[in-house]
Amino acid sequence: MDHLIYTAMSGASRSLQQQQIHANNLSNVNTNGFRADLDKAITAQVQGTGYDSRFLVQNDNGGVDLTPGALQETGRDLDIGIVGNGLIALQSGGREVYTRNGNIQVSDEGDLTINGLPVVGEGGPIVLPPYSQVSIASDGTLSIVPQDGNITALMDVDRIKLVDVASTALTKDANGLLVSNNRNEPRSEAVQISDKHLESSNVSAMGEMIASLSLSRSFETQVKMMKIAEELSQAGNRLMRAS
């Protein structure tokens, strides 16, 4: 009888965990550059004497879906969208984190940030000198026309670090930013960007809603199985007492 209880309990718990993943994906359907989380499960044997045939389902790192989203033109000089594969490097503490959100902000001091974190350049966080015009090339090179002086042509000042990391080597931190197995990844010359564009989320709202409905039904089924297991157990106890 406890085989059924373990199966139903494990299935219900798994459905709830999956619901959390899909709910988070759905809530970020309009978040620029958001990458959908994937769910994955493994079986784990229940420890203890007499439980050799009992197994539970446990969550495992399912990785991140790096399928590109649609590029949308914004007309803003400091908006960039990655074409195909690739990630933008940001500085967080003593390591790099990565994002597909190319909505770059510039402070009064010239610091470039995304989500409040410094954008990494050739030698660390990028700081722009005062400028009257700025542009970003397809390889991430930042060029400006100085605010003061007689120079009217664009001058290269730094280059945004772009990397290409396999999805299997990426996880998300507590802030939803991507981190790799290494503290820093090498620059990839193959990654290209489109300036004055932002990439939309790669989440399919319809797909996530359908998955959530399916998981709700699965959870209800598992709960019914637990109730049935309890009723069968009670019936067996009554038969034992009667005998």
Secondary structure, DSSP 4 states (H G I P E B T S, - for coil): -HHHHHHHHHHHHHHHHHHHHHHHHHHTTTSTT---EEEEEEEEEPPSTT-TT-EEEEEEEEEE------EEE---TTBEEEESS-EEEEEETTEEEEES--B-EE-TT-BEEETTEEBB-SSSB-BPPSEEEEEE-TT-EEEEEESSSS--S-EEEEE--EE---GGGEEE-TTS-EEESSSS----TT-EEEETEEEPP---HHHHHHHHHHHHHHHHHHHHHHHHHHHHHHHHHHHHHH-
